[in-house]
């Protein structure tokens, strides 16, 4: 499968290299004339909720973890 994909990619590159591209006409940006008057953004009055933040002490039990590493006898 990998060889097939490589062969297709190689043929594609050879095909692109065989193309002869000549520019026949220069491109140009279009002329744009824009006349605008001032705008107005909408206004909003937003009231957020009242939030009371406090602290509280809690005791949480955490499990113990034992890790047994294998002996490293390289000397």
Secondary structure, DSSP 8 states (H G I E B T S, - for coil): -HHHHHHHHHHHHHHHHT------S--------------------------------------------------
